[in-house]
């Protein structure tokens, strides 16, 4: 049964497209964050300016970032598209891009004086370009002779076709891709250098903070900031770019403002969300609070700009990406002599966001209280429609009606009810790791306490959704993408994975189905 869906506007389609692109980039980067952390630890301890310099172990740092990390990213991206086969050919093609970049840099340096030579360009963007090219092209080639190979020759054809095509892709990576990526990196590096020299880097918060709230941050963070930050960190030992998006200060400042000056469910849930966001690093938990009152995005921008300015003035930077964006991860990656600057940037960013949010919340408090008092019965209408379609009422539907939550607090969409039996519930988010894992844990505990068995609750990236999901729970900004992926599943939108009234409604529905089945 297909769930009802609201027609998607052009703006919404564009947002979904950017989100999908960012999700793909995130899907390549996020599983390899442990490798980036390991590289950051090697850098922190063993390079010449590290805590415990060890020249022999420091020799691992260069190959780690220049070869291992890009190839891991390429393999992951290829695997997402076409399994192990896609991952292997993507790795081959990316190695060609790495070698091509080194060759190009050597050719340029041959004509430059020794004190003005270029350093290596690390093929992170090259890997993210090569992975889909290699995997999709291999998938297409395999489709040409699928079912046409004589029995007994399948392995021979599969091995040689991937090897030969990998050879071709490595040459493509060596010449056009390596040269294009070097040019892109040069342009982006020059743009960042210009922003820094003109003291304009804080203006990036005007783009980054709204992008985060609308779940568009992955395209910016993993597509631009992480590759540039790693390149800068490899050259200088640290980069401020790692703090442009990961600073937890603006988010915790917003949540603290709701803790003291919010109303209703938003105020009740804000303290727990602040702990999860600040210490757990799951920034998605504060996005709904900003979306329910978009004016608060101005507070986030001001806080972000404050944090960036503080780091610029005092030299705050990280050695490697802080992922997830927890204060613990930030502290773990702080460059030597930058602790005061980085911690002060977090405190000041939180303070500025808190103060501006306080002004906005106080100014609209009376209007918000009046709106909260007005009951939005959209969910009740959905229950009535379901009962009419079924031809009779039931205890489950009556229970849902009595527990129906208004959308005034969270702005969440009504759950679409169905007669489909719910056995596999999936929480889905961008990367399938942070907020969705938290939401799955919350609902799993509720189902367990209700004594319901034979129902699984898991978490996945939206890109990994499949038709086996009976019910998919997503944050409302991501529901359109989830519907496109599994149109026959029941889709439930929530504004907050941490604490949503929809969870109790889902539990009631599943319990009622089990009781009807036993009857």
Backbone torsions as a table, in degrees:
resi	resn	phi	psi	omega
1	UNK	NA	125.9	-179.4
2	UNK	-82.6	135.9	179.4
3	UNK	-75.9	154.1	175.8
4	UNK	-68.5	144.3	178.5
5	UNK	-141.4	146.6	-179.7
6	UNK	-82.3	136.2	178.1
7	UNK	-53.0	138.7	-175.2
8	UNK	-93.2	127.2	178.8
9	UNK	-76.4	167.8	178.2
10	UNK	-60.3	-41.4	178.8
11	UNK	-62.8	-42.7	179.3
12	UNK	-64.9	-40.4	178.1
13	UNK	-61.8	-40.0	178.5
14	UNK	-64.7	-42.0	179.3
15	UNK	-63.3	-42.8	179.0
16	UNK	-62.9	-38.9	179.0
17	UNK	-63.2	-44.3	178.5
18	UNK	-66.5	-39.9	177.3
19	UNK	-60.3	-42.6	-178.8
20	UNK	-64.4	-40.9	177.9
21	UNK	-63.2	-44.5	178.6
22	UNK	-63.9	-35.6	178.4
23	UNK	-64.8	-39.4	178.8
24	UNK	-64.6	-43.8	176.6
25	UNK	-61.2	-44.2	179.8
26	UNK	-63.2	-37.5	179.3
27	UNK	-63.5	-27.7	176.2
28	UNK	-81.1	-36.3	-173.8
29	UNK	-84.9	-47.9	-169.6
30	UNK	-58.0	-44.5	179.3
31	UNK	-63.1	-19.0	-177.7
32	UNK	-100.6	7.1	176.4
33	UNK	-57.2	-38.6	176.7
34	UNK	-57.1	-36.0	177.8
35	UNK	-67.6	-38.6	176.9
36	UNK	-65.3	-38.5	177.9
37	UNK	-65.1	-42.9	178.6
38	UNK	-60.6	-41.9	177.1
39	UNK	-62.3	-40.7	178.6
40	UNK	-62.7	-36.6	178.6
41	UNK	-68.4	-43.7	175.4
42	UNK	-56.2	-44.4	-179.4
43	UNK	-64.6	-44.1	-176.8
44	UNK	-62.2	-36.9	-174.0
45	UNK	-92.8	-44.4	-158.9
46	UNK	-107.4	-14.2	178.2
47	UNK	-72.3	171.7	-172.3
48	UNK	-57.6	-33.8	-178.9
49	UNK	-101.8	14.5	-179.2
50	UNK	-78.5	-178.4	-177.6
51	UNK	-68.0	-41.5	-179.8
52	UNK	-133.3	79.9	-174.8
53	UNK	-57.6	128.8	175.2
54	UNK	-135.1	99.2	-174.8
55	UNK	-52.7	-39.7	-177.9
56	UNK	-63.8	-48.5	-179.8
57	UNK	-70.8	-25.7	178.2
58	UNK	-64.0	-22.3	178.7
59	UNK	-65.8	-15.1	177.0
60	UNK	-74.6	-25.5	-170.9
61	UNK	-62.0	-47.6	-177.3
62	UNK	-63.2	-56.9	178.5
63	UNK	-60.0	-32.4	180.0
64	UNK	-57.7	-49.9	-176.0
65	UNK	-83.1	-29.6	-174.0
66	UNK	-82.8	-34.0	-176.6
67	UNK	-114.0	-55.8	-171.3
68	UNK	-62.2	-51.8	-173.9
69	UNK	-63.4	-48.3	177.1
70	UNK	-60.6	-39.1	-178.5
71	UNK	-69.8	-37.4	174.3
72	UNK	-60.5	-43.1	179.2
73	UNK	-63.7	-43.4	179.0
74	UNK	-62.8	-45.0	-179.5
75	UNK	-61.5	-43.4	-179.3
76	UNK	-62.4	-45.1	178.8
77	UNK	-63.6	-43.8	177.9
78	UNK	-63.8	-37.4	179.5
79	UNK	-66.7	-35.7	177.2
80	UNK	-59.9	-40.1	-174.1
81	UNK	-83.8	-43.3	-171.2
82	UNK	-144.0	36.9	174.4
83	UNK	63.5	-157.6	-177.5
84	UNK	-60.1	-39.3	-179.3
85	UNK	-60.4	-44.2	177.0
86	UNK	-65.1	-37.7	179.2
87	UNK	-65.1	-39.2	-178.9
88	UNK	-66.7	-48.4	-178.2
89	UNK	-68.5	-32.3	176.3
90	UNK	-64.4	-38.9	178.5
91	UNK	-65.7	-41.8	178.8
92	UNK	-61.9	-47.6	-179.5
93	UNK	-62.7	-39.5	-180.0
94	UNK	-67.8	-36.2	176.6
95	UNK	-61.8	-36.6	174.6
96	UNK	-62.2	-38.7	178.5
97	UNK	-67.3	-38.2	178.0
98	UNK	-62.9	-47.7	179.8
99	UNK	-64.4	-38.8	179.0
100	UNK	-64.2	-39.2	177.7
101	UNK	-64.6	-44.1	178.7
102	UNK	-61.1	-41.2	179.7
103	UNK	-64.5	-42.9	-179.7
104	UNK	-63.5	-45.1	179.7
105	UNK	-61.5	-41.5	179.3
106	UNK	-62.6	-39.7	179.1
107	UNK	-64.6	-41.3	180.0
108	UNK	-68.7	-43.7	-177.7
109	UNK	-65.3	-24.6	179.4
110	UNK	-61.2	-24.5	-178.4
111	UNK	-104.9	7.0	-178.2
112	UNK	-112.2	150.5	175.7
113	UNK	-65.2	156.0	-174.4
114	UNK	-59.0	-31.8	-176.8
115	UNK	-87.1	4.3	-177.8
116	UNK	-133.0	26.1	-175.7
117	UNK	-84.5	154.4	-178.8
118	UNK	-81.7	148.4	174.7
119	UNK	-90.5	176.6	179.7
120	UNK	-65.5	144.8	171.6
121	UNK	-101.4	122.9	-177.6
122	UNK	-88.7	128.8	-166.5
123	UNK	-82.5	50.9	176.0
124	UNK	-70.7	-48.0	176.3
125	UNK	-66.3	-36.8	176.7
126	UNK	-59.8	-41.7	178.0
127	UNK	-63.8	-40.2	-179.1
128	UNK	-71.6	-22.0	174.3
129	UNK	-84.0	-44.8	-175.8
130	UNK	-68.3	-35.8	-175.1
131	UNK	-55.5	-54.9	179.7
132	UNK	-67.5	-36.0	178.7
133	UNK	-60.6	-48.9	-177.1
134	UNK	-66.8	-48.2	-174.1
135	UNK	-68.4	-45.4	-179.5
136	UNK	-65.9	-39.3	179.9
137	UNK	-67.4	-38.3	177.2
138	UNK	-65.4	-40.4	178.5
139	UNK	-62.6	-41.2	179.5
140	UNK	-66.5	-43.5	179.3
141	UNK	-61.9	-43.3	179.1
142	UNK	-60.5	-33.3	-179.1
143	UNK	-68.5	-22.7	-177.6
144	UNK	-66.7	-37.5	-178.4
145	UNK	-114.6	16.7	177.3
146	UNK	-63.3	128.4	-179.6
147	UNK	79.0	2.5	-177.4
148	UNK	-111.1	1.9	-176.9
149	UNK	-90.8	134.6	178.4
150	UNK	-63.4	142.7	-179.6
151	UNK	-56.4	134.3	-179.7
152	UNK	97.8	-13.8	-178.5
153	UNK	-108.8	4.9	-175.8
154	UNK	-59.8	-48.9	-177.9
155	UNK	-62.8	-42.5	179.6
156	UNK	-58.8	-47.7	-178.8
157	UNK	-65.9	-43.7	-178.2
158	UNK	-61.9	-45.1	-178.1
159	UNK	-67.1	-49.0	-176.7
160	UNK	-70.7	-35.6	179.1
161	UNK	-64.3	-43.0	179.0
162	UNK	-67.8	-39.8	179.3
163	UNK	-65.0	-45.3	-179.4
164	UNK	-67.1	-43.4	-179.9
165	UNK	-68.5	-35.2	174.2
166	UNK	-60.7	-39.9	175.8
167	UNK	-58.9	-45.4	178.8
168	UNK	-63.4	-43.6	-178.5
169	UNK	-65.1	-35.6	178.1
170	UNK	-63.8	-37.5	177.3
171	UNK	-68.1	-40.8	176.8
172	UNK	-62.2	-41.0	177.2
173	UNK	-64.9	-37.5	-176.6
174	UNK	-65.4	-44.3	-175.0
175	UNK	-94.7	-77.7	-172.9
176	UNK	-67.7	-43.6	-173.3
177	UNK	-66.8	-47.3	-179.1
178	UNK	-59.7	-41.4	-178.8
179	UNK	-68.6	-41.3	179.0
180	UNK	-64.6	-45.5	-178.0
181	UNK	-65.1	-40.5	176.6
182	UNK	-58.8	-40.4	177.8
183	UNK	-65.3	-43.2	178.7
184	UNK	-61.0	-46.6	-179.8
185	UNK	-62.2	-37.2	179.4
186	UNK	-65.6	-43.3	179.4
187	UNK	-63.9	-47.3	-179.0
188	UNK	-64.6	-41.3	178.3
189	UNK	-62.8	-41.8	178.2
190	UNK	-63.6	-38.2	179.2
191	UNK	-64.5	-44.1	178.7
192	UNK	-65.0	-43.1	178.7
193	UNK	-59.9	-38.8	179.8
194	UNK	-66.7	-42.9	178.5
195	UNK	-61.5	-40.6	179.7
196	UNK	-67.3	-46.2	-177.5
197	UNK	-64.9	-30.8	179.3
198	UNK	-92.3	5.0	-178.7
199	UNK	57.9	36.8	-177.7
200	UNK	-109.1	3.3	-177.4
201	UNK	-57.9	-33.5	177.6
202	UNK	-58.9	-22.6	-179.7
203	UNK	-66.5	-17.8	177.9
204	UNK	-62.6	-22.1	178.7
205	UNK	-64.6	-24.1	178.2
206	UNK	-63.5	-29.2	177.8
207	UNK	-93.6	-45.3	-171.1
208	UNK	-67.2	-46.3	-174.6
209	UNK	-66.1	-46.2	174.3
210	UNK	-64.2	-36.1	179.3
211	UNK	-61.2	-39.1	178.8
212	UNK	-61.8	-46.7	-175.8
213	UNK	-61.7	-34.2	-179.5
214	UNK	-95.9	20.1	175.6
215	UNK	59.1	31.3	176.6
216	UNK	-105.4	7.7	-173.2
217	UNK	-69.3	-27.4	-175.8
218	UNK	-63.6	-37.3	179.6
219	UNK	-63.6	-38.4	179.8
220	UNK	-76.6	-47.8	-173.7
221	UNK	-68.5	-55.8	-175.6
222	UNK	-81.6	-23.0	-179.8
223	UNK	-84.6	-27.7	-174.0
224	UNK	-127.8	-57.7	-170.2
225	UNK	-66.0	-44.4	-178.6
226	UNK	-64.4	-49.6	177.5
227	UNK	-59.0	-43.6	179.8
228	UNK	-67.3	-39.5	179.5
229	UNK	-65.0	-41.2	178.5
230	UNK	-64.9	-40.4	177.9
231	UNK	-61.4	-46.0	-179.9
232	UNK	-66.1	-40.8	-179.9
233	UNK	-64.8	-36.8	178.0
234	UNK	-65.4	-31.6	-178.2
235	UNK	-84.1	-39.2	-171.4
236	UNK	-117.8	-10.3	179.6
237	UNK	98.5	-11.6	179.3
238	UNK	-165.3	168.5	178.9
239	UNK	-152.0	137.5	174.9
240	UNK	-73.5	-20.3	-175.6
241	UNK	-63.2	-27.1	178.6
242	UNK	-66.4	-16.0	-176.9
243	UNK	-101.1	-5.2	-176.4
244	UNK	-66.2	-38.7	-177.6
245	UNK	-106.1	-29.3	-171.3
246	UNK	-84.9	-11.9	-178.2
247	UNK	-57.7	118.4	-178.2
248	UNK	-79.5	-2.3	-175.7
249	UNK	-59.9	-53.4	-178.5
250	UNK	-57.4	-42.3	-178.3
251	UNK	-64.4	-46.0	-178.6
252	UNK	-70.0	-30.7	175.6
253	UNK	-63.5	-41.9	177.7
254	UNK	-63.4	-45.7	-178.0
255	UNK	-67.0	-35.0	176.4
256	UNK	-66.6	-35.2	176.5
257	UNK	-63.2	-41.5	176.5
258	UNK	-67.0	-33.5	179.8
259	UNK	-60.8	-39.6	-176.4
260	UNK	-96.2	-29.2	-170.8
261	UNK	-127.2	2.3	177.5
262	UNK	-77.8	-178.0	178.7
263	UNK	-135.2	159.0	171.8
264	UNK	60.5	-144.0	-175.8
265	UNK	-64.7	-31.7	179.8
266	UNK	-61.9	-43.5	178.8
267	UNK	-67.7	-39.2	-177.0
268	UNK	-66.7	-34.8	-175.8
269	UNK	-91.7	-14.8	-174.6
270	UNK	-61.4	-41.7	-179.2
271	UNK	-60.0	-44.6	177.8
272	UNK	-64.3	-39.2	178.6
273	UNK	-63.6	-37.2	179.5
274	UNK	-62.6	-41.6	179.2
275	UNK	-63.9	-45.1	-178.3
276	UNK	-65.6	-41.7	-178.4
277	UNK	-68.6	-45.9	-172.5
278	UNK	-77.3	-44.2	-176.9
279	UNK	-95.1	-34.3	-179.9
280	UNK	-85.2	-20.7	177.1
281	UNK	80.9	11.1	179.3
282	UNK	-91.9	91.9	-174.6
283	UNK	-69.5	-22.2	-176.7
284	UNK	-58.5	-21.9	-175.4
285	UNK	-68.2	-21.4	-179.9
286	UNK	-94.3	-10.4	-178.3
287	UNK	-58.5	-45.2	-178.7
288	UNK	-60.7	-32.8	-179.7
289	UNK	-64.9	-37.2	177.2
290	UNK	-73.4	-37.5	-177.4
291	UNK	-69.4	-28.9	179.1
292	UNK	-70.7	-18.5	176.8
293	UNK	-145.0	84.4	-172.2
294	UNK	-55.6	-22.4	177.5
295	UNK	-58.0	-26.3	-179.2
296	UNK	-67.6	-16.1	176.6
297	UNK	-61.1	-30.7	176.0
298	UNK	-62.2	-37.6	177.7
299	UNK	-66.0	-39.4	178.7
300	UNK	-65.8	-41.0	178.2
301	UNK	-61.7	-45.7	-179.7
302	UNK	-62.3	-41.6	177.9
303	UNK	-65.3	-42.8	177.9
304	UNK	-61.2	-43.9	178.7
305	UNK	-63.1	-36.9	177.9
306	UNK	-63.5	-44.6	179.5
307	UNK	-63.5	-43.3	179.9
308	UNK	-65.2	-42.9	179.5
309	UNK	-61.5	-41.9	179.0
310	UNK	-60.9	-45.5	179.9
311	UNK	-66.3	-35.6	177.8
312	UNK	-64.4	-45.5	-175.6
313	UNK	-71.6	-34.9	-173.4
314	UNK	-105.7	-1.1	176.6
315	UNK	80.8	29.2	178.4
316	UNK	-73.3	137.3	-179.6
317	UNK	-164.2	162.8	176.0
318	UNK	-116.0	155.8	177.2
319	UNK	-79.0	-33.6	-175.5
320	UNK	-148.6	168.1	-179.6
321	UNK	-58.5	141.4	174.2
322	UNK	-93.9	100.4	-177.5
323	UNK	-138.4	126.5	-5.1
324	UNK	-67.0	171.4	-173.9
325	UNK	-78.7	51.4	178.0
326	UNK	-85.2	152.8	176.4
327	UNK	-61.4	-30.8	177.5
328	UNK	-66.7	-42.8	178.9
329	UNK	-66.0	-37.7	177.9
330	UNK	-62.6	-48.8	-179.3
331	UNK	-61.9	-38.3	-177.7
332	UNK	-64.2	-26.4	-175.9
333	UNK	-106.1	6.0	-179.0
334	UNK	-63.6	135.3	177.2
335	UNK	-71.6	157.4	178.7
336	UNK	-54.5	140.0	177.2
337	UNK	67.4	16.0	-179.4
338	UNK	-116.2	5.2	-174.2
339	UNK	-61.4	-46.3	-179.0
340	UNK	-61.5	-45.4	-178.2
341	UNK	-62.3	-47.6	-176.1
342	UNK	-67.1	-47.1	-179.8
343	UNK	-64.7	-38.0	177.3
344	UNK	-65.6	-36.0	178.5
345	UNK	-64.0	-36.6	178.1
346	UNK	-68.1	-45.9	-178.4
347	UNK	-63.7	-46.7	-178.4
348	UNK	-67.7	-39.1	177.7
349	UNK	-61.7	-42.7	178.5
350	UNK	-65.1	-41.1	-177.7
351	UNK	-64.4	-47.2	-179.3
352	UNK	-63.4	-45.5	178.8
353	UNK	-62.1	-41.7	179.1
354	UNK	-59.9	-47.8	-175.6
355	UNK	-65.8	-44.2	-179.4
356	UNK	-69.0	-38.6	177.3
357	UNK	-63.3	-39.0	178.3
358	UNK	-59.3	-44.5	179.2
359	UNK	-61.5	-45.1	-177.8
360	UNK	-66.2	-44.8	-178.9
361	UNK	-66.4	-40.1	178.9
362	UNK	-66.0	-38.6	-177.4
363	UNK	-65.9	-29.0	-175.8
364	UNK	-109.2	10.7	-173.1
365	UNK	-61.6	-45.2	-178.1
366	UNK	-62.4	-45.9	179.6
367	UNK	-63.1	-38.5	179.9
368	UNK	-66.7	-38.3	178.7
369	UNK	-65.2	-39.3	177.8
370	UNK	-65.8	-40.9	179.7
371	UNK	-66.0	-37.6	-179.7
372	UNK	-66.9	-32.1	-179.2
373	UNK	-70.9	-25.1	-180.0
374	UNK	-82.0	118.4	-175.9
375	UNK	-79.9	128.3	174.3
376	UNK	-95.6	110.8	-172.8
377	UNK	-99.8	31.1	-179.4
378	UNK	-61.7	-39.9	-178.7
379	UNK	-69.0	-38.3	176.6
380	UNK	-61.4	-37.1	177.7
381	UNK	-65.2	-37.9	178.5
382	UNK	-64.7	-38.6	178.5
383	UNK	-65.0	-42.9	179.3
384	UNK	-61.1	-42.9	179.4
385	UNK	-62.5	-39.5	179.4
386	UNK	-65.8	-42.8	179.2
387	UNK	-62.6	-39.0	178.9
388	UNK	-65.7	-40.6	179.6
389	UNK	-66.2	-35.5	-179.2
390	UNK	-75.3	-26.4	-179.8
391	UNK	92.3	-3.4	178.2
392	UNK	-160.5	161.4	175.5
393	UNK	-89.8	175.6	178.3
394	UNK	-154.7	164.9	179.6
395	UNK	-63.3	-35.7	-178.9
396	UNK	-64.2	-46.3	-179.4
397	UNK	-66.7	-38.9	177.8
398	UNK	-63.7	-38.2	178.1
399	UNK	-65.0	-39.6	178.0
400	UNK	-65.9	-37.8	-179.9
401	UNK	-62.9	-42.2	-178.6
402	UNK	-70.2	-25.0	-178.3
403	UNK	-101.8	6.3	-176.4
404	UNK	-61.4	131.2	-178.8
405	UNK	-96.8	149.6	175.9
406	UNK	-81.1	161.2	179.1
407	UNK	-93.0	4.6	-176.2
408	UNK	-64.7	-39.5	-178.3
409	UNK	-74.9	-47.5	-170.7
410	UNK	-108.6	-15.4	-177.9
411	UNK	66.7	28.1	-175.7
412	UNK	-88.7	154.9	179.8
413	UNK	-78.8	150.2	175.5
414	UNK	-64.7	141.5	176.0
415	UNK	-67.2	139.5	177.2
416	UNK	-90.0	118.6	-174.0
417	UNK	-89.9	159.1	-176.0
418	UNK	-157.7	162.9	174.1
419	UNK	-89.4	-2.2	178.5
420	UNK	-61.1	134.4	-180.0
421	UNK	-71.1	130.0	-176.3
422	UNK	-96.6	110.1	176.1
423	UNK	-123.2	-25.4	-177.5
424	UNK	-125.2	106.3	-179.6
425	UNK	-103.8	130.7	-177.2
426	UNK	-125.3	126.7	169.4
427	UNK	-90.2	132.7	-176.5
428	UNK	-128.7	134.9	173.4
429	UNK	-139.8	-172.7	-176.4
430	UNK	-56.3	-59.5	-174.6
431	UNK	-95.5	-14.8	-179.5
432	UNK	74.6	19.5	-175.0
433	UNK	-122.9	-49.0	-169.1
434	UNK	-85.2	-86.6	-173.4
435	UNK	-65.7	-35.8	-179.6
436	UNK	-67.2	-36.9	176.9
437	UNK	-63.7	-39.0	178.8
438	UNK	-65.3	-47.1	179.3
439	UNK	-62.1	-41.7	179.1
440	UNK	-61.4	-38.6	179.3
441	UNK	-64.8	-41.3	-179.8
442	UNK	-63.1	-49.9	-177.8
443	UNK	-68.1	-37.1	178.6
444	UNK	-58.5	-41.6	178.5
445	UNK	-66.7	-38.3	178.7
446	UNK	-64.6	-42.4	-180.0
447	UNK	-67.1	-37.7	178.4
448	UNK	-64.8	-43.6	179.5
449	UNK	-64.9	-29.1	179.2
450	UNK	-78.1	-3.9	178.8
451	UNK	74.4	22.4	-178.7
452	UNK	-90.3	130.9	179.0
453	UNK	-116.2	172.3	177.0
454	UNK	63.5	24.7	174.3
455	UNK	-125.6	123.9	179.2
456	UNK	-100.1	142.0	176.9
457	UNK	-125.8	114.7	-177.5
458	UNK	-129.0	174.0	176.3
459	UNK	-129.1	143.8	-178.6
460	UNK	-146.3	163.4	166.5
461	UNK	-73.8	149.1	-179.9
462	UNK	-57.6	-37.6	-179.3
463	UNK	-64.0	-20.7	-177.5
464	UNK	-97.6	4.2	179.5
465	UNK	-64.0	146.5	177.4
466	UNK	-140.9	169.2	-174.6
467	UNK	-62.8	-10.7	179.8
468	UNK	-69.5	-14.2	-180.0
469	UNK	-75.9	117.1	176.6
470	UNK	-77.3	-37.9	-179.3
471	UNK	-138.6	128.6	-178.4
472	UNK	-116.1	128.2	179.3
473	UNK	-111.5	124.9	-179.9
474	UNK	-136.6	159.8	169.8
475	UNK	-69.7	147.1	-167.7
476	UNK	-60.6	-23.5	178.0
477	UNK	-74.1	-14.2	-175.2
478	UNK	-111.6	-1.9	-173.5
479	UNK	-64.9	-37.9	179.9
480	UNK	-57.5	-42.3	179.7
481	UNK	-67.0	-39.7	179.4
482	UNK	-65.6	-39.3	178.2
483	UNK	-62.3	-39.7	178.7
484	UNK	-63.7	-32.5	-177.2
485	UNK	-77.6	-42.7	-179.1
486	UNK	-132.7	77.4	-174.9
487	UNK	-66.5	-20.3	-177.7
488	UNK	-91.7	-3.3	177.4
489	UNK	-83.3	160.3	170.2
490	UNK	-79.5	130.5	-177.7
491	UNK	-114.9	128.5	179.1
492	UNK	-118.9	125.3	177.7
493	UNK	-97.3	135.4	174.7
494	UNK	-127.9	158.0	177.7
495	UNK	-93.4	-17.3	-173.5
496	UNK	-150.7	114.6	180.0
497	UNK	-64.0	-24.9	-172.8
498	UNK	-73.1	-40.0	-173.2
499	UNK	-155.6	93.9	-178.6
500	UNK	-123.5	138.4	175.3
501	UNK	-63.7	-18.6	178.7
502	UNK	-63.1	-27.8	-179.1
503	UNK	-61.7	-44.1	178.9
504	UNK	-64.6	-35.0	178.6
505	UNK	-66.4	-40.4	177.6
506	UNK	-64.1	-43.0	178.4
507	UNK	-60.7	-44.3	179.3
508	UNK	-61.6	-41.0	179.9
509	UNK	-63.6	-47.3	-178.6
510	UNK	-65.0	-41.1	179.2
511	UNK	-61.5	-43.4	-179.5
512	UNK	-63.5	-39.5	178.3
513	UNK	-62.5	-41.5	179.4
514	UNK	-66.1	-40.0	179.0
515	UNK	-66.3	-40.5	177.6
516	UNK	-64.1	-37.1	179.4
517	UNK	-66.4	-38.5	179.1
518	UNK	-70.3	-33.8	179.7
519	UNK	-68.5	NA	NA
